[in-house]
Amino acid sequence: MNAELRMTVPVARVLAALVADPAGDHYGMALMQASELPSGTLYPILARLTEAGWLDKRWEEVDPSEAGRPARAYYRLTPAALPVARQRLAELHEQTRQASTHSVTKEATA
């Protein structure tokens, strides 16, 4: 697993959605809703996370003609990625909290 993944706001949103239910199987539309990201942003992130070893991807076993829709790809954080994702999200939260506190303190003294 590549732990040096660049943590952008969209990546953090996707990871937060996955961490919220780490045992769940997540598919694109549900992740788009949870992360509030469009498909053009979400799917490249999912591809990068999968390539970096953060996600397992599996295809739903369904007959598309019977289901009336295409088979879904399901994503889940790997066991190794879960603690790293939680740590990286906590670090990001702390950084934004500190930046926010610093900004408020700076404004109060101005």
QUIFEN-V44195 format. One record per helix or strand of 2 or more residues. SS is the DSSP state (A for helix, B for strand). FROM is the first residue (numbers start at 1). TO is the last residue. If there is no record, write none. Layout:
ss = <SS	SS>
from = <FROM	FROM>
to = <TO	TO>
//
This chain:
ss = <A	B	A	A	B	A	B	A>
from = <9	26	28	39	55	64	73	79>
to = <20	27	35	51	59	67	77	109>
//
